Amino acid sequence: MDQTRRRPWRKSSYTGNDNCVELCGSLDRVRDSKQRDNGPELMFPPRVLAAFLAAVKTGRLDG
């Protein structure tokens, strides 16, 4: 089994009722928490995802 497949998925503690995305590994894989078993996984270079998360945390993407 691939090493990245054994890393635990994490989601925000601010989330309730599985309405969130989950991150895995070194923040390079993302999935919908409502479709854990059959939904797609998106993969990003770690630097790209880290920049996106920083923008979210600082409110730069708020509309």
TAGI-V901187 format. One record per residue. N is the residue number from 1. RES is the residue in one small letter. PHI is phi in radians with two decimals (999 if undefined). OMEGA is omega in whole degrees, -180 to 180 (* if undefined). Layout:
BEGIN
n res phi omega
N RES PHI OMEGA
N RES PHI OMEGA
END
This chain:
BEGIN
n res phi omega
1 m 999 178
2 d -1.04 -180
3 q -1.00 -178
4 t -1.19 180
5 r -1.24 -179
6 r -1.60 179
7 r -1.28 -178
8 p -1.30 173
9 w -1.47 180
10 r -2.27 172
11 k -2.34 -176
12 s -1.09 176
13 s -1.29 178
14 y -1.45 -175
15 t -1.64 175
16 g -2.29 174
17 n 1.01 176
18 d 1.03 178
19 n -1.68 -174
20 c -2.79 168
21 v -1.74 178
22 e -2.10 178
23 l -1.99 -179
24 c -2.33 174
25 g 1.18 -179
26 s -1.54 179
27 l 1.12 -179
28 d -1.88 180
29 r -2.14 -178
30 v -2.33 175
31 r -2.56 177
32 d -1.42 -177
33 s -1.20 178
34 k -1.44 -179
35 q -2.25 -176
36 r -1.03 -173
37 d -1.54 -175
38 n -2.18 179
39 g -1.55 180
40 p -1.32 171
41 e -1.98 176
42 l -1.71 179
43 m -2.07 -179
44 f -2.30 170
45 p -1.06 -177
46 p -0.90 -180
47 r -1.14 -179
48 v -1.16 -180
49 l -1.17 178
50 a -1.10 178
51 a -1.16 177
52 f -1.10 -180
53 l -1.11 177
54 a -1.11 178
55 a -1.13 178
56 v -1.12 -177
57 k -1.11 -179
58 t -1.56 178
59 g 1.45 -178
60 r -1.16 -179
61 l -1.81 179
62 d -1.17 -178
63 g -1.79 *
END
